[in-house]
């Protein structure tokens, strides 16, 4: 059995630590005027698609094979925008071709607790947002079936309306379950979760 030796910091190491701590308390350097100037932000109307809404994916929340992701729709137009119910969704491959994924209205067949209120009218004034939450399982139960990972998602906010293709970070890795659930659109302040 070997005796336990205590290690102590060397005086040189202690001096460096003190110097760094004291140096961190110094006043910040003057900002570089060339780097601090910024261009004016783009006007909202210039960045707004012709549909009058902008659709953006949120981060994918992943745990033990269960995935959830919020999708935010913002009214960037100049008139109210109405929603009622579930978005039409299509998971797409690298060439933006549809993959064989069943889209469910509601998330209960995938998981409970996402708070789907079901279809109800939602009117967004300019600048307001709504969200839907998508849920899926990255489960591979059949080794003979190829697992699906769609890098793109086509979102059609209202039945028969214009769609937008978004690229969720990491894609939609639905395994070979082939199912994706979605909640109905809800105003942003009424939504909690991913």
C-alpha positions, 0 to 999 in steps of 0.5 A: 500500500502506498501512502497518499501524497498531498499535492500543493500548488507551486508558488509560480502557479499561485502567482499566475492565478493571482495575476489573472484574477487581478487582471480580470478586474481591470477596466475594459478596453475602449471599444473599437469604433470600426467593429461596433458600428452596425448596419441598420436591421432589415425592415420586417416587410423586406424579409417577409415571404409573399404569404405574409408569414414566416415559419421557423423550426425550433430546436429538437428536444431529444430524450430516450428516443422521444423527439419534440420540436416546436415550429413557430409561424410569425405573421410578418405581413400587414393584415391579420392571419387566420389559422384553425387546426393542424398544419399539413406536414411532409417530411422530405429527403435530401432532394426534397422529395416526400418520404413515407411518413404518416402525419398524425393530427395530435400527439397522443399516439406518440406521447402524452403531455404536450397539451394539444388543445385540438382545432380552434380558431387562431387569429394573428395580428401583424407581429404575433406568432403561433406554434405547433409542436411535433413529436416522434420517436426515433425507434428502429424496431425492424432491421429489414426496414431502412430508418428514415431521417428527413432533413427537410419539412414542408409546412402548409399552415392552412389546408390548401394554402401556400407552404414553406420548406424548413430545415430542422437542425439534425433533421427528423429522425423518425426511425422506422416507426414512420409516424410524426404527430403534431399539435394544432396551432396555438398562439405563442403565449398560450404554448409551453414546451419545446 
